[in-house]
Amino acid sequence: MITLYGGPTPNSRKVAIAMEEMGLTWRLHTIDILAGDQFAPDFLALNPNNKAPVIVDDEPTGGGEPFVLAESGAILWYLAEKTGRFLPVGARERAICHQWLMFQMSGIGPMFGQNAHFSFYAKDKHDYSIARYANEVTRLLRVLDGRLAETAFMAGADYTIADMATWPYVARQVDMRAAEFPNLKRWADLIATRPAVVRGVEVGRETLRKETIEGGLSGLSDDQRSILFGDRQYATR
Ligand SMILES: N[C@@H](CCC(=O)N[C@@H](CS)C(=O)NCC(=O)O)C(=O)O
């Protein structure tokens, strides 16, 4: 059994989708990041970086004690190696899959995150920061659209963990910008129909809050701001 510590956020969805795709048995341990669950001592013992997702695998590859792993990209890679699925076999193809997974982890994830922060969550609107990250989002979508003009999926002909990592971040953007990014639209629509994806995106749905972009964005309370972006986030522990 694998326990996923996470909630209804893009990074946890990547992992839920992967486990559904791979036919793994798993359960959710909800981490409600707007309530500050990520600072609970039990969670910090799993990930001192106070971020979800984290998995605990009771039957880890190679045996031994339950295995704890953080960072969604590392988790996807571990699960793909554990099951031998959604990872190309040849060395070059595998490296290309890794390349696109890193493109998500180092580009799309952080830049989309900062874009959401400065465009929506920040109380003080700062034009330069808004433009900087909006431009990065558009640039990254353009790169991905170009790649998907050449190949069916990000790593090549087959659906892999690189697609699972990226889809939860870009699906909504692509819906709103379909005319600009037709190749991305084709790819996103195809992935959206996969039964494992339909199940995976539901992870933690019951704790989805209207305060978040995902939930409709009604605005964060002062406590929630402190937890995510303020005193609580940056307190020395
Ligand atoms: N690089 C990490 C990022 C994880 C991350 O930012 N998680 C967010 C939710 S999507 C979180 O737990 N935030 C809580 C906090 O910042 O206190 C990964 O890919 O797993």
The ligand as a MOL file (V3000), in Angstrom:
LIG
                    3D

  0  0  0     0  0            999 V3000
M  V30 BEGIN CTAB
M  V30 COUNTS 20 19 0 0 0
M  V30 BEGIN ATOM
M  V30 1 N 8.6600 20.9490 -5.9940 0
M  V30 2 C 7.6100 20.4270 -5.1730 0
M  V30 3 C 6.5790 21.5200 -4.9610 0
M  V30 4 C 5.4900 21.0900 -4.0030 0
M  V30 5 C 4.5720 22.2420 -3.6270 0
M  V30 6 O 4.8400 23.4190 -3.9000 0
M  V30 7 N 3.4710 21.8900 -2.9590 0
M  V30 8 C 2.5140 22.8670 -2.5220 0
M  V30 9 C 1.1180 22.4510 -2.9450 0
M  V30 10 S 0.9890 22.3500 -4.7280 0
M  V30 11 C 2.5330 22.9080 -0.9900 0
M  V30 12 O 2.5640 21.8750 -0.3590 0
M  V30 13 N 2.5090 24.1000 -0.3930 0
M  V30 14 C 2.4810 24.2600 1.0210 0
M  V30 15 C 3.3210 25.3990 1.4990 0
M  V30 16 O 3.9410 26.0820 0.6700 0
M  V30 17 O 3.3660 25.6120 2.7180 0
M  V30 18 C 6.9870 19.2040 -5.8430 0
M  V30 19 O 6.9580 19.1710 -7.0770 0
M  V30 20 O 6.5510 18.2750 -5.1460 0
M  V30 END ATOM
M  V30 BEGIN BOND
M  V30 1 1 1 2
M  V30 2 1 2 3
M  V30 3 1 2 18
M  V30 4 1 3 4
M  V30 5 1 4 5
M  V30 6 2 5 6
M  V30 7 1 5 7
M  V30 8 1 7 8
M  V30 9 1 8 9
M  V30 10 1 8 11
M  V30 11 1 9 10
M  V30 12 2 11 12
M  V30 13 1 11 13
M  V30 14 1 13 14
M  V30 15 1 14 15
M  V30 16 2 15 16
M  V30 17 1 15 17
M  V30 18 2 18 19
M  V30 19 1 18 20
M  V30 END BOND
M  V30 END CTAB
M  END
